[in-house]
Structures are given as C-alpha cells and as structure tokens.
Amino acid sequence: MTGTFELFHDEGISFGFRLKASNGTVVAVSGKFVDKASAVEGISVVRECAGTGLITDLCPPVSLDPIVKKPDSSPAAAAV
C-alpha cells in the first residue's frame, strides 16, 4: 500500500496537508496555505518532485567505522 496525503483545515485559519506512510506514521507536514486549492497544488508539487529530488547532505562528517568498545578492566567490573 502507498502513502496517503491528508488535507486539513488548521484552526479555521489556514489549510495544510500531511503525508502518511502506509502504517499511519506521519512522514511529512506541509507549511500553511491560504486556501484549499493552494494546498492541493502543494500536494501536486510534492508528488512531482519527491521521486526525482536530489539529496543535499547538511550533516557534519561522521566516521563510518564501527565503534569498538573495549571490555571494562577496572577492579569494580571484576567484582561484579
């Protein structure tokens, strides 16, 4: 089963949508739109871009080497 877009009306002020995975988990939430038609257009744009969108990695560099923890050789560990 595929994900689902849900349109909603936020406190009578604005419209928006959320994308839910097939298990019901919210995957993404839109910004606010002034009317329902704009929110529907936002869904169309997400549908067009999602499959072809590039990934920009803004995370700091991390080591891909696994962290190996040495056994604790302190006297307190030996007493247990």
Steps between C-alpha positions, in 0.01 A plus 500: 500500500621851427509811715205734536470877488258646754363851450408688816363837610715640781295684765291671234799709394689304236513176307773239487577140429695217653647195331443174686676170438291188445535416872355838602828666597513870408795539265467868407285803584456795267521864577185713516295587193244779470239280332418139419590536131852612592542203734388261223750665265767447767421129501539493121841665525615252766382210284700632204819571695512216752612226263764708326622727778871506572633459853706781651691374804541781754615271781852529644742228386491184710723195505350195335732271699313305767573602857667212681464518877775334699392290797516682832808379689446711811496324841134594549405313181692190615319498836156464340 
